[in-house]
């Protein structure tokens, strides 16, 4: 179904077309602006606390097809894609205008899934995971050879996290593999807590934004680097989890 809205800007008549797409009795809106000749991202409304299974399948199918999506986590909105699809990974760097020497973080379902993505996992990783996962803690470890070098930005390391958010967990479970989680914002711009913010920054660069409402946390994840010598660690960024809380676990 399609309908047109007309308005004037500086004396010039513009046409905006709204197209509604039904998917298992749900509606996804697509906005087309003829003036800019660009297709704006679909905003897909989904229940933050109980993601609808039909929508979860639709999102997973889009990721399998190689698309890059905006998606809420427990901190900010992120860009979700298949981490072993090199075309999708390249799209992320292009969308964000992100430097290609910076690796991408991955969202996983649980601690056990980390064993498939990392090697030589240190014991401190297990201790931190059991204390702070699911939650806003990202840990950098040595990457498994299963991951493409482009995901690790040729560092040989991978950043992993289990989010305390039902939407990304449901997507990862449906897919059976992790998804990327870099922030859904332009490089250097403010992170987004709403789907509308993502649309404002990236609406002409991605095809779908999963709208789960306002995210719950106003701080980024804390990043701990465990990729060095065994039992060595360092905090690269203090975020939602204070450094003191990390230290209490590792110095106990």
C-alpha positions in Angstrom: 0.0 0.0 0.0 1.3 3.5 -0.9 0.2 7.0 -0.3 1.8 10.4 -1.2 2.2 13.5 0.9 2.9 16.9 -0.8 4.4 20.0 0.7 6.3 23.0 -0.5 9.8 24.1 0.3 11.0 27.4 -1.1 8.2 27.3 -3.7 9.2 23.9 -4.9 6.7 21.1 -4.6 8.1 17.9 -3.1 6.6 14.5 -2.8 7.2 12.0 0.0 6.0 8.5 -0.4 5.3 6.1 2.5 5.2 2.4 1.8 3.9 -0.1 4.3 5.2 -3.6 4.2 3.3 -6.3 6.0 5.4 -9.1 7.6 3.5 -11.7 9.6 0.8 -9.1 10.5 3.4 -6.5 11.5 4.1 -3.3 9.6 7.5 -1.7 8.7 7.6 1.8 7.3 9.8 3.0 4.6 10.3 6.7 3.7 11.3 7.7 0.3 12.3 11.3 -0.4 12.2 12.1 -4.1 14.3 15.3 -3.6 17.3 13.4 -2.3 16.6 10.3 -4.3 17.6 8.2 -1.3 15.8 5.4 0.5 15.6 6.1 4.2 16.0 3.2 6.7 13.0 1.1 7.7 12.0 1.6 11.3 10.9 -1.8 12.7 9.2 -1.5 16.1 9.9 -4.4 18.3 9.1 -5.2 22.0 12.2 -4.5 24.1 11.2 -6.9 26.9 9.6 -9.6 24.8 10.8 -9.5 21.1 8.2 -10.9 18.8 9.4 -14.2 17.2 8.2 -13.2 13.7 10.2 -10.0 13.9 13.2 -11.8 15.2 13.1 -14.1 12.2 12.8 -11.1 9.9 15.8 -9.4 11.4 17.9 -12.6 11.3 17.0 -13.2 7.7 18.1 -9.6 6.9 21.5 -10.2 8.6 21.9 -13.6 6.8 21.3 -11.7 3.5 24.3 -9.5 4.2 22.6 -6.4 5.5 23.9 -4.0 8.1 21.2 -3.0 10.7 20.8 -0.6 13.5 19.9 -2.4 16.7 19.5 -1.5 20.4 21.7 -3.0 23.0 21.8 -2.4 26.8 24.1 0.6 26.3 23.6 2.3 22.9 22.3 1.3 19.5 24.8 -0.7 17.5 25.4 -1.8 13.9 24.5 -5.5 13.6 25.9 -7.7 10.8 27.3 -11.2 10.1 30.9 -11.1 11.2 32.1 -13.6 8.7 30.4 -11.9 5.7 33.3 -9.7 4.4 31.0 -7.6 2.3 28.9 -6.7 5.4 32.0 -5.9 7.4 33.3 -3.6 4.7 29.9 -1.9 4.7 30.2 -1.2 8.4 33.5 0.6 7.9 32.1 2.6 5.1 28.9 3.5 6.9 30.7 4.7 10.0 33.7 6.2 8.1 35.6 4.2 10.6 39.3 3.5 10.4 40.0 0.0 9.2 42.7 -0.6 11.7 40.1 -0.6 14.5 38.6 -4.1 15.1 34.9 -4.7 15.6 33.3 -6.0 18.8 30.9 -8.9 18.7 27.8 -9.7 20.7 27.5 -13.3 21.8 24.7 -15.3 23.5 26.7 -16.6 26.4 30.2 -17.4 27.8 30.3 -20.8 26.1 30.0 -19.2 22.7 33.3 -17.4 23.3 35.1 -20.7 23.1 34.3 -20.9 19.4 35.6 -17.3 18.7 38.7 -17.0 20.9 41.8 -19.0 21.7 43.9 -19.3 24.8 41.2 -17.8 26.9 42.7 -16.8 30.3 41.1 -17.6 33.6 40.6 -13.9 34.3 38.2 -13.8 31.4 36.0 -16.5 33.1 36.0 -14.6 36.4 35.0 -11.4 34.8 32.4 -13.0 32.6 30.7 -14.8 35.5 30.6 -11.6 37.5 29.5 -9.0 34.8 27.9 -10.9 32.0 25.3 -10.3 30.7 26.1 -6.6 31.0 28.2 -3.7 29.7 31.6 -5.3 29.8 33.6 -5.9 26.6 36.7 -8.1 26.8 39.4 -8.3 24.2 41.0 -11.7 23.8 43.0 -13.6 21.1 40.8 -14.4 18.2 40.2 -17.9 16.8 41.4 -18.6 13.3 37.7 -19.0 12.4 37.3 -15.3 12.3 38.3 -13.3 9.2 41.3 -11.0 9.7 39.2 -8.1 8.6 37.0 -8.5 11.7 40.1 -8.3 13.9 41.5 -5.5 11.8 44.6 -7.7 11.4 45.3 -7.5 15.2 44.6 -11.2 15.8 42.3 -10.1 18.7 38.5 -10.0 19.1 36.3 -8.0 21.5 33.4 -10.0 23.0 30.4 -9.2 25.0 27.1 -10.7 26.3 24.6 -7.9 26.4 21.9 -7.6 29.0 19.3 -6.9 26.3 16.7 -9.3 25.0 16.6 -8.1 21.4 20.2 -8.8 20.4 20.3 -12.0 22.4 17.2 -13.3 20.6 18.8 -12.4 17.2 22.0 -14.2 18.0 20.1 -17.2 19.2 18.0 -17.3 16.0 21.1 -16.9 13.8 23.2 -19.4 15.7 26.3 -17.1 15.4 27.4 -13.7 16.9 26.7 -10.3 15.4 28.8 -7.1 15.3 28.1 -4.5 17.8 30.1 -1.3 16.9 28.1 1.8 17.8 25.4 2.9 15.3 26.9 6.4 14.8 29.3 8.2 12.6 32.9 8.1 13.6 33.4 10.8 16.2 29.7 11.5 16.6 27.6 11.0 19.7 26.4 7.5 20.4 22.6 6.9 19.9 20.2 5.9 22.6 17.1 5.9 20.2 16.3 4.6 16.8 15.5 8.2 15.7 19.0 9.3 16.5 20.3 6.4 14.4 18.0 7.4 11.5 19.2 11.0 11.8 22.9 10.0 11.5 22.8 6.9 9.3 19.3 6.7 7.8 20.6 7.1 4.3 23.4 4.5 4.8 21.5 1.5 6.2 18.3 -0.2 5.2 16.8 -1.2 8.6 16.7 0.1 12.1 15.3 -2.1 14.8 13.3 0.3 17.1 13.4 -1.0 20.6 12.8 2.4 22.2 15.3 4.2 24.4 18.2 2.1 25.6 18.6 1.6 29.3 22.2 2.9 29.9 23.7 6.3 29.2 27.3 5.1 29.4 29.3 2.9 27.0 30.7 -0.5 27.9 33.9 -0.9 29.9 36.6 -2.4 27.8 39.2 -4.8 29.4 42.1 -6.0 27.3 43.1 -9.6 28.1 45.0 -10.3 24.9 48.5 -10.0 26.4 50.4 -12.4 28.6 48.5 -14.9 30.7 46.7 -13.3 33.7 47.7 -9.8 32.6 45.0 -7.2 31.9 44.4 -3.6 31.3 41.4 -1.3 31.2 41.2 0.5 27.8 38.0 2.4 28.6 36.1 2.9 31.8 32.4 2.9 31.1 29.3 1.6 32.8 31.3 -0.7 35.0 33.7 1.2 37.2 37.4 0.3 37.2 37.3 -0.3 40.9 34.7 -3.0 40.4 36.9 -4.7 37.8 39.9 -4.6 40.2 38.0 -6.1 43.1 37.3 -9.2 41.0 40.8 -9.5 39.6 42.7 -8.7 42.8 40.6 -10.9 45.0 
